[in-house]
Every structure is written in structure tokens, then in C-alpha cells.
């Protein structure tokens, strides 16, 4: 996401050539951040050179910000666990280790400046408490380049605890420095690992920090010559601190070094970054440093911030999904701000404007049903599964090489498709070549990545899944895949077995969850309390103040957006939708939550609106139709939670006492799995069975469930993708896959 910017800043042809060969997709930071990936960020930069006491004040604010994140992480650990967050780490980067400037006629280094601050904070309780008090009360006198107070509107999580400043100081000493009573800073040369200087407080046996540099001798001499009182020692016992810095139980909270140590280093822990003398000329290094800090694992390893995901999230999670950058004696803020503005990113943040939806209560009084798992029932909590052979979980794996050809003939163009490989069975002697322990450990890791926490995998069952009759897998492959002739062939076989078992685990879990859903899901009357009825929040860049005021005025003025289409709000008005307005995705930086309709979703709503008007007195004369946007996880009605399929729309078709509930998904099909392998595409088959079970269980008659995919991918393209003869438009329609058309004629198949 930042390669292009880093290379542009470096202006080196050799780097451009080297990296250019390696870049598959240039995902410019504007889009990376705009799509919800990575952390948010806040950059605080002092406007000009400042005295040591002001530097200590800023760094105390930096430390307070880090402690707030650390405290939130441990106090809210249970709520935060699903989000892949790790113990916060304060990374401090200087321009150079050796003395590069003078301060009060004494040689200084950036790293020494940081060490001096830590020593001051540990020993000087009175000064540190005073600094904390002025920061919490917003009376620091420090302003940023825009003239705003640096710590305005900060530290809300800390303020909720209402502890006195001296107690807060003691808590910081305990949590960050492992020394509740404070003391002097001890700098220990880790003799067993070159370049590492451990940091701990006098009287404590636990290291809280690490200086990771190249020339430790020169730096120790610099510290010894300094009058700060930092004590230099040697440690001949301790192992490397840097190598274990990503371990969950590491005591290291602070990592300090010259900027070179950042190259090639990866950590999910970085939450605070302090900078000295960075950014005055090193443009590419600015981008590189920033990229180190904004990486985020996200919920279920999705790499996204919670604010870009639907559903409710822990109240203070934004604290840990924000990278705080504090810069002293640096032009970092100005340069990076310019870079972001060139990228089209609004650096001033967003204005949030609430917009209430207006449900149609008359429609809700028509006795519409929805199938839902009751809110008090949770599959992962109530059902524990042991992986076992199950015929309903049979999987399909195609490793054949497909070739499509086209040639011109006297009658025009002809196309053909060829595929190598046949249906293969992996013989027992080949299964004996598999490293089953490695397969087992890999599958356990895969299970955790997928969040299948209630599934138990026993090592001895894995081989039996592949040997059970009738077979639980169909494998299309070459002979060499199942009967290896070399060590490289064995590696291919190992990967093949792993792929089959991964697919089987997911299918097995889906089948078990589907059966559980069928047992506990029930029809319920649709009401305004349904989670799909969610008010909008519109977000407008602060820089677009005129637009923000116009939207606020429009919303305050009245209800035009409930009864008509407006350019300012970009909505589509369909009077059979169960609430108004129905917003559309904009092409600018204005966003909304829930998200507006995508182009394919918008086309479907337009088509069904036109069709309903056209057929009102004809084919739909005896029917009533109702449409509802189905939201995603946490709000909408979903099927097979792990795959995360939440159809975009729910359509009710009522005729007399009969009611048909149709789940509809306008959807591009090029990246979708084949019909037989996709729970999403073949959903209608399972719904026909499920509807009968629900009706019988609830004593509710004349209710049917159904589903359709409206393919955004044209028929000719999709037919080639399927690579088999016989897939006509009618064949796809029989499988409930329809295609958009100019006249909306595909909707006849649904009605």
C-alpha cells in the first residue's frame, strides 16, 4: 500500500526497478485506508524547536497515551480477544545513535534524549506528576502547527477511572516500568546478543525496555559521559530481548533505536511511535516508518478496523486501533500531511451526521415472517463438534489444468475447452507417505484462523476421512498427484491432502451448523425491532464544510428524503421497501453506515421497482410484494456463519394466505466457487427443505423460503468459466442463477 509513495520519495531508479518487478497490485494508501484496512492514526508534532522541559512534557503525553492503550488492552481483554489485537508496544525512533547535534553546549543523540526522559520520569515524581496533571487538565501550553492544543480531547479512558494524578503516576510505574516505587534507570549491555541494551529500574529484575542499535560501545560511552545519572551495567546471563519481543508474555513495553532497525521488521504490537529528528529530508523513510505502525490484524484476521465492520464493537476499541505518532524536532507532520493530501485523504477527519430511517408500519402490520435463530441461542456456545466422517460433507477438489482455445473457421469463430486430469483416489500406500503430524498441526491452526472454536480435531480421524467408503471427496488430478515418483511429488501430495481436509473441515462445520440452525431457527413476526432496521450515520470530510452544512440543513428541514429521490443524499425511492430512505454509495469521500447500495444492488432495486409498476395490474395483480435491504453480520439474516453469507435483499411475495420469502443476492460470479461447491449459490436447495421444517416446528403453514443469485457476470462469460457444455440460460435459471437484462425480464423467474 505504500511502495509507490516510498519509491517516489526515494527517487532512485534502481529501487524502482527492483520493487517494480515484485509489485502485483499497487494498492495506494488512499484506497487501503479508505477500504477500512489498517489502523487509524493521530500525529502530534511540535511547531518548532523546544527546550528540554517542553520535550519532557510532550514525551510524558506520549507515555500517558501508551499507558492508556495498555490499560485498555488488559482491562477489556475478554471483549477485545476476537479482534486479533496484541499487547501495545511503544516504539521510539531517532535519526541517529551517535551525537549529531548539541544541546546546551553538550553532545546529544536522539536515543540518549529518550533515555534521559525515562530516567527523569522514574526519579522525578514531583515533576512527572505535575506534567501528568497539566496534560490531563489540558494546560500544557503546547500547540501543534495549526495552533491547537496538543492534548485537547484526549485520555477519555483514563479520565473515566477518576484516579488522582499521583496514583496515576504509580500505576504507570507499575504497568509500564515494572517498578511501582520508581528509581533510577539502569542500562544493561546484553553480552549474549550484540546490539541490545536492556532497560530496567534499579531494584527490579525485570526489563521493561530495549535499546536496539548497532554500536553499543559508542553509545555506552556517550551515556557514561552524560551527567544525567543513568547507570551503565553488563548482563552476561540474559538471552536476546529483541527476538522475543512479539511473544504474548514479553515484559518489554518500550523499543528504542535508530531508524535502521525498522527495516525488515514486522510486529502487530506497535501502537505508539515517538520520533526525533525524523522527517526533515528522509521522505521514503517517513512512509516506511508509518507503514510499520498502521498494520492491523483485525477481527478474524480480516486486516480491517472495527469501524469498517458492521455490528456492535467494544466501546474503547478505537484506542487500540489507532496509531499515535509524536514528533519532536521533526517536519514529519507537515511532510506526511502533504503526502496524505496528495493522496486525496482528508486529514481533518470526518463529521458524523445522524439520519433516522422511517419504517413503513402499515407494511409491518401485514404479518410478514422472518426465519431467525433466536437471539439467545449461539451455535459456538451450545454445540461442540468432533470431526468425523460424514457423507453430507463430501467435498470436491479440481487440480486439473484447463485450456480454452479459440480459432477462426469458414463458419466463424469456434471455441473449445480441454482439461487434464481424471477422478482420482489416493491409494493407501500414498497416504503412508504423508506427514500426518504436520497435517494435524496445520489443520488445528486453520481451525483457529477460521474461528471454529467449538470444533475438536482428533489426529487419528484425519486418515479415516480419506479412506471412508463411500468416498468423502472427489479429486480431479493427474496420476502423478496421487502416486508420487519423487520427493517434490510427495510435497504436492501433502498439499493436496491438506487442501482436501481443509475443505472438508469447513464443509463439515457448515453442515453441522446448518442442522443446528434448522433445529433452533424459527419463524418470527417481522417488526421494527428487527436489527435490519438500523438508522444511518453519514460521514462527511471536515474539509467539505459546505456539504456537511447542506446535508444537516436538509435533514433538519423535513422529510423530502422519505418520499422522493434527492441528489444531495443520493437515494433511490421504492415505495415497496420497508423503510425510507434507501441510500446509494457516493463517488466522493462521503460515506454512510450502514453502507449505501453498490451499483449491482442499485440496479436490482431499480429493476424490481420498474417491474412492479409495469406488472401491477397484470401478473402482480393478485400479489403484494415487500422488499428489505438485508444488512451484514450482526444485523441481517445470515446463513452458514463461517462463510459469512448474508444475502443483500429479502423479498416477500404474498398471495392470499400464502407467503414466499426470497433471499436475493446481486453478485459477480467470476470469483465464486462452482455451483456444487458454493453454499451461497446452491442455498435455494437447502431453503426448500428448511422451510418445511420451520413450518412444521412452528405450526405456521403456507410459508416458503427461496433464494436467487442475480449474476453481474454476463451469461457468455460465466458459461465459459464453468467450462462445460449444456449450461444454457435456462440451465442457470433452474439453478436459481439469473442474469441482469435491460428490460428486467429476469424477474419473471422470481415471481
N, C-alpha and C positions, 0 to 999 in steps of 0.2 A: 504493500500500500504506500510505502514511502520511498521506494527505489528511485522512481523518476525524479522526485524532488531532491533527493540526496545527490544523485548524479549531476543534476542541473547545477546544484550549488558547488559541487566539486570542480566542474568544468575540466575534466580530464578525459581525453579521448580513449585512453587505454582502459579506464574503468567502464566507460560507456560501452565499449566493445565487449569487455568481459561479461558484464552484467546483462547486456542486451541479448546475449546468447542463452541466458538462463531464465529470462522472464517469459512465462507462459501467458500471464494476463496482467496487464497494467491496471491495478485497482486503485486509482488515485485516491488520496486520503479523503477528499471531499465526499466521495461515494462510500468509502469504507465507513466513515463516521456517520454519514447520513443514513446508511442502511442499518445502523444500530450496533455496529461492531466496535469492540474496544471500549476503553474507559472514556468517560467524560474527563475534562481537565480544567484546572484553575491555575493560572500563572500569576504570581505576585512578584513584582520587580521594583526595587527602589529606583527612584528617578535619577539619582546622582551618587557620586562617591560620598561615603558617610563615615563618621567616627566609630571607634570600636564599641562604645556603649550602644549606639544605634544598631550596629551589626548584631550585638548580643540580643537586643530586643527583637529584631527580625527573626533570628535563629531560635529564640525562645518560642515565638509564634509558630515556627516550623515544627519544633519539638512538640508543642501543645497540639498541633494539628495531627501529628503522627500518633501521639498518645490517644487522642480521641478515636482514631481509627482502630488502634489496638484494643482499646477498651470495648468499643462496639463489637469487634470481632469475637472477643471472649464472652461478653455478656449475652450476645444474641446468637451464639454458636449453633444452637439447635435449629433456629429459623433459617440461618444462612447456609447450613450444610449443603442443601441441594444446588447451590449456585456456584460451586467449584471455587470459592474464594479461599485464599491461603493467608496464613499469618502475615500481617503487614511488615514491610521492611523499609527502613529509611535509608536511601542511597544518597551519599553526598559525593559530588564530583568536582574536583578542582582542575584548573588548567594545567598545573604542573606541580610536582612534588618539591622540587628544589626551589631555592629562593629566587623569585622573579621580580619582586618589587620591594620597595622599602616602606615601612610604616613607622612613624615616629623615630626615623633615622635608624631603624633596626631592620635587618633582613627578615622577610616573612615568606612563607609558602602558603598556598591555598589550603593544603591539608593541615598545616600547623594552625592556621586560623580556626579551623573546625575543632581541632583537638583543644586549643586554648578555650574555646567557648564551652566545650563539655566540662573541662576542668573548672572553669568559672561557675557553671551551673551546679556542679556537685559540691563545691566548697562554700559557695556564697549563698547561703539560704536567704538571707535578708534581701539581697539584690535580686535573686531569682523570683522570690515571692512577690516582690514589688513589680517585676516585669510581668509576671502572670496576671496580677491584679489589673495593671494598666491595659493589658491585651483583652482580658475578659470584659472590662468596662468600656473598651473602645477609646481609650485615652492615650494612645501611643504617640500621636503626633506624626506617625509615618504615613506618607501618602504615596500612591503609585503615579505612573506617568500621566494619568488622566486627572490627578488631583483628588482622587477618592481615598478615604482612609483604608489602609491596607487590610485591616481585620474586621471591617464592617460586616455585620450579619453572619458571623462565623461562630462555631463552637456551640451550636444548639444542643447537641447530645450531651456535652459536658455540663451545660447550664441546667439541664433537667435534673441532675443529681443534687444540685444546690449545696455543694460542699464548699467550705471556706478555702481561701487560696493557699494557706499553709498546709492544710490537709491534702489539697490537690498536688502540691509540691511533693509531699511524702509519697503519694500514690504513684507519681511519675518516677520517683527514685526507685520504688519497689518494682514497678511493672517494666520499665524500660532499662534500668541500670542494675537491677537485682541487688539493690543496696538501700533499704529503707532509711538508714541513718546518714547516707551520703558519705563523703570522704574525698580523698584526693584521687586523681586519675593516674592509673598505672598503665604504662605502655610496655608490653612484653613481646620480645622477639621470639617467635615460634621457631626454634632452631631446626626442628624436623621438617619445616616447609619454607623454602626460600620465598621471600617477598611478603610474608604475613607478619603483621604486628597486632597481637591481641590487645583488646582494651577491657579493663575491669577496674572496679573501685577498690581502693585499699581496704583490706579486711574481708573482701569477698573472694570466693574461689571460682566464681562463675564469670566467664567472659560475656559481656553484653554487646561488644562490637569488634570490628576488624578493620584495620587499615591494610589495604591490599595494593602494594606498589612494587616497583622494580628494585630500586636501590635503597634497601633498608638502612645500610650503614650511614649513608649521607644524611638521611632523614633523622636518624637517632642522634647524630652529631648536632644537627640543627636544633633538635629538642633540648639536648643537654646544654647547649649554649644559650638557650632561651631562659628568661627569668620567671616564667610562669609557675614553676614548681611541679611540673609533670614529672613523674618518676619513671625512669627507664630501667627495665629488668630483662632477664632472659628466662625462657621456659624451655627446658630440654625434654619435657615429658609429653606435652600436648600434641595431638595429631592436627592435621590441617583443619582450620576453621572454615575456609572458603569452600572446600569440597563438600561439606555437609550443610551448607547454608540454605539449601532447599528442602532439608529434612523437616517434617512437621514438628518435631520436638526440639529443634535447634534453639539454643538460648540467644543466638545472635540477632539483635534487633537493628543494628546500625552497620552499614558497609560504607567505608570511606576510601577513596582512591583518586588517582589521576584518571582522566577520561579514557586512557588507553585500555583500562581493564574492562570497559564496556564492550569492546569488540568481540563478537562471537559468543557473548554470554547470554544465557536465557534464564529468566526466572518469572514465575507468575506472582511473586511476592511484592514487587516494587509498588509502593503506594504513595511515597513521598520522595521528592527529589530536590536536593539543595544544590545550588550551582554558585561557583565563584569564578570570576574572570572567564566565563564561558559565553560565547556568542558574539564576541566583538568582531571576529572575522571568519570563524570556522562554520560556515553555513551548512556544509554537509554533516558536520558533527552534531549540530543542533538537531537536525532531522533524525539522525541516528539515535541520539540520546532520548529524544521524545518517543521514538518507536519502541525503545526498551521498556518504557514506563506504561504505555497505554494498552499493552496486550492484556487480554482478559479471557479466562477460560469460559465463564458463563454457565448458565443452567444447562445441565446435561451436555456439557462441552459444546454448546452452540456458538460460543465466542461472542455472544451479544450481551449488551447491558439489559438489566431487567426492565428499564423504562421503555425498551423497544419490544418487549414481550407482553402479551395480553395476560390478564388475570391479576390477582392481588399479590403484592410482594411485601417483604418485611419493611417496616416504616423507615428505617435508617440505612437501608442497603446502599443508597446513593453515596454515602460516606465512603464506602469501601469500593465503589465502582467509579471513583473519581481520583485522578492523579493530581496531587498538589505539587506544584513546582515553585520554589522560592529562589530568587536570583539576587545576588549581591555583586556589585561592581561588574555588571553584565548588561549587554544590549539584547539579551535573549528575548525578552518580551517584545521589544519593538520589531526585531527581525522575524520572530515567529508569527507575530500578529500580521505583519506584511505578507508572509507566506500564506497564512490561512485565508486572508482576504483575497489574495490572487487565486486561491483555490475555490473561491465563492462561498466560504464558510462564514456565517455571521458570528463574529467574535464577541458580540454583546449579549448573547443568549436569546431566549425566547420569551414572549409574552403569552400567557395562557388565558384563553377566553372560554368560559363555560357556555355550552349551548344545550339546553334541555330538549329531549325528544318529546313528541306529543303522540302517545299511543291512541289508536282508534278503539275506544271502549265498546262501541257497537259491534265491531268485528269480534272482539274478545268475548262477547256475550253469545256468540253463535255455537258454543260448545266444541271448540277445537281442542283436539287431543295432541299431546306430545309424548313420545316414549323417552323416558329418562331413568337412569339409575338414581334411586333416591339419594339425597344429599348425605344422609348419614351412613351410606354404605360405600366402602372403599375396597376395591379388589386387592390391592397390595397389602392391606391391613388384615383382611378377613380370610384370604385364601393363600395357602402355602403349597407350592408345587414341587414335585420331584420329577426331574426329567426322565422320561421313559419312552419306549417305542409306542407310537400312536398312529394308526393308519390315516386318520384325518389330517395329520400334519405332514403328509408327503410333500417333498419339495422337488423343484426342477432346476437343474444347472446346465447351461449350454456353454460349452467351451469350444464349439466348432468355429472355424474361420469362415466367414460369409463373404462372398464375392458377388457384386452386382455388375452386370455388363450391359452396354447399350451399343447397338450398331445400326447403321442405315442399310436398308434393303430397297428393292424395287417398289415395295408397297409402303415404305415409310420406315420409321424407327421401330425397332423391336428391342425389348428388354428381357433379361433373364436373370435368375439368381441361382447361385450354387452354394452349397455348404458342405464342408468336410466334416467328418466325424459321424459316429453312429451311437445308438443307445448302448451304453457300456455298463457292465457290472464289475466292481472292484473285487478281484479274487482274494481268497483268504491269504494266499502266500504274499500278495502285495500289501495287504493290511498288516502283515507281520513286520514290514519294513518301516512302519510309521513309528515316530517317537510320540507315544501316547501321553507321556507326562507333559511334554511341551504343548501338545494339543489341549490337554486338560487345563493347564495354566493359562493358555491363550483364551480359551472359552470362558473361564472364570473372569478374566479381565474384560472380555467382550460383554459378558452379562452385566458387570458393574457399569460399564460405559453406557449401556442401553437402559440402565435404571431398573433392571429386572430383579429387584431386591428380594422378592418373595419366591424366587426360583432356586432350587437346590440342584446342583450338578454333582453326581457321583462318578468318579473316574471309570468304574467298571462298566457303566452303561453306554459309553460312547461307541465302543466297537459293536455292541449289540444292535445299536441303531442302524448301523451299516450292513448288518448281516441278517436282520429280521426279514422273514418272508410273510406275506408279500412285501416286496421292496418298498422302503420308505423314501426312496429318492429315484429320480430319473436323471441320468448323466449322459449328455451328448458330448463325445470327445473322441480324439484319436486313440488308437490302440496303445501308443507309447505312454499315454497318460496313466492308464490303469495297469500296464505291465512295463515298468521302468527297466531300461537297459544300462543306465549309468547313474552316477551319484546326482548329477543335475536333474535327471528324470525323477529320482526319488524326491528331490526338493519340490518338483512340480506336483507329484502325487500328494506330498504332505500338504501343500497349499490347497489342493483340490478337496482333500478330506476335510480340512479346516473350513473351507467355503461351504461345503455341504452341511456340516454340523452347525455352522453359524446360521445358515438359512433355516435349518430345522429347528434350532432353539427359538428363533423369532416366530416361526410358524406355529410351533407347539404352544408357545406362550399366548399367541393371538387366539388360537383355537380354545385354549383353556379359559382365557378371559371372555371370549365370546359366549362360551357356555355359561360362565358365571353371570355375565350381563343378562343372558336370556333368563336365568333363574331369578334374578333380583330386579331387572328392569320392569317398569310398569307404566301403563298409560296414566297420564295425569292431565287435568284440565289446564289449558294454557291461560296464563293470567299476566298481568302487568308486572308481577313479581319475578317472572322468568328472567334469568340472567341475560338473555338476549336483548332485553330492553335496557340498554345502557346509554346514559347521556354522553354527549360528545365533549371533548376538550380540544379546542382549536389552538394551535401553537403558531405564532407569527414572530418572525425575527424582530428584535427590538429596533433594528435599523429601519424597518418598514413601519414607522410610527403612524404615517397617514393611513395605511391599510388597516392597521390594528384599530385605530380610532373609528374608521369607517365600519368595520365589522362589529365593533362594540355598539356603535350607534344603531346599526341595522338590527342587532339582536334586542337592544333595549326598546326600540321603537314599536315593535309589534310582531305580527305573525305571518308576514308575507312568505317567509321561507317554509311555512307549514302547508301552504296552499298553491304555490307556484314555483317555477324554476328561476333561480337568480344567478347572475354571472358572478356576483361578489362571493357567494358561498359555494358555487359550483355544485348544485344538487340536481337530482332527477326526481320529478314528481310523478308517482304512480299511485293512483287513489286506492288500489287494492293492496298496497303494502301496509303492514300492521302498525307502522308508526311513520311520522314525518319529522324532520326531513331525512332524505337518504343522500348523504354527501358523496361526492366524487373526488378521487385523487386529483390534486392540482399539479401543474407542471412546474411550479415555483417552489420556494422553500417553506411554504405554508403547509403544515401537516395537521392531522387530527387523530384523536384516539377515541373510539375505535377508528381504524384506518378507513379512508374513503374507498369507493369502488374502483377496482382496476379496470382497464379497458375491456377485457373479456366479460367481466361481471356487469359493467355498464351496458354492453351490447345485449346481453341476455335480458336485462330489465327492460330495455327499450323494445326488444323483440316481443316479449310477453305482454307488454303494455299495448303495443300496436295490434297484436293478435287478439287480445281480449276485447279491444274496441271493435275490431273488424268482425269478430265472430259473436258479439254479444247477443244478437238476435238470430243467430244461426246455430252453429254447433255447440255454443256455450249457453244457449237459451235456458236450458234446464239445470245449469250448473252454477255454483258460486265458487269463486276462486279467491284465495288469500295467499299473500307472499310475505316471507320474513327473511331478512338477512340473518344468516347463522354465523355467529362470531366464532372465534377460535378458542383454544384451550382456556378453561376457567369460566367460560360463559356459554359457549354454544353446545349443541348436541354432537358428541363425537362417537366414533366407532373405532374400536381397537386402539386404545390409548397409546400404546408404544409407537405405533406408526403415525399417530397424531393426525388422523384424517377427520377433519371437520368440514363437511360439505358446505359450500358457500351460501346456499339458499334452501329454505323449506317451503314447499308449495302445498297448500291444502286444496283439494278439489272435492266439493260437497255436492251430492246429488240426492235429493230426498233425504233418507236417513243414513245414506252411505257416505263414508268419508275416506279419502285416499290421501295419505301423507307421503309426499315425494321429495326426496333429498336430491338436490341438483348441484352439480359441480362444473362450471365452465372451466376448462382445464387444457393446457397444452399437453400433448401426448408423446412428444418426441423423447422426453426423458423418463417417461413412465414405463414400468415393467409390463410384460405381456399380460394379456387378459387372464390367463390361467395362474399367473404368479402375482397378481396385484389384488390385494384386498379392496383397494379403492375402486377399481374398475368393475370387479365382479360382485360388489356389495349387494346389488339387487337380488342375487340368488339367495343370499343369506337372509335378507329382509323379508322375502316371501315366506320363509319358514318362521322367522321371528315374530312376524305379525300374527300368525295363527296362535303361537304360544302365548303371546301377550293377551290376545283376545280371550283365550280360554282361561288364563290365570285371573284376569280382572273381571271376567263376566261382561266384557264390552264387545258387542257384536258390530259387524259392518264397518270395521276399520281395517285398512290395508296399508302396508308400508312398501315403498318402492324407491328406486334411485336411478338417475341417469347421469352420464358424463356428456357434456357438450364440448366436443373437441375443437379447440382453437387451431389445431393442426389440420390442414386440408386433407380431404379423403385420399387424393393421389399420393401425397407424401406418406401418410400413415399406412396405406396399403403396401407401399414399398418397404416401409420399416418392418412390418410384420413378416414380409418376405415369403409369403405363402399364397398360393392361388386360392381362389374361392372367397376371398374377403371382399364381397361387394358391399355397397351402401346398405343394402337390406340385411346382409350378414351382420354388419356392425350394429344396425338398429335392433336386431334380435338380441344382441348382447348389451343393449341399452347404451350404446355409444352413438351419439348423433353429431351432426356437423353443422356449424353455423351456415346460414344462407341469407342472401339479400332480402328475401321475402319472408323470412321467419317460418318457412314451411315445415322445418324440422319439429316444431312444437306440436304438430298433429300427432306425432308418435307418443308424446307425453299424455295428451288429453284423450 
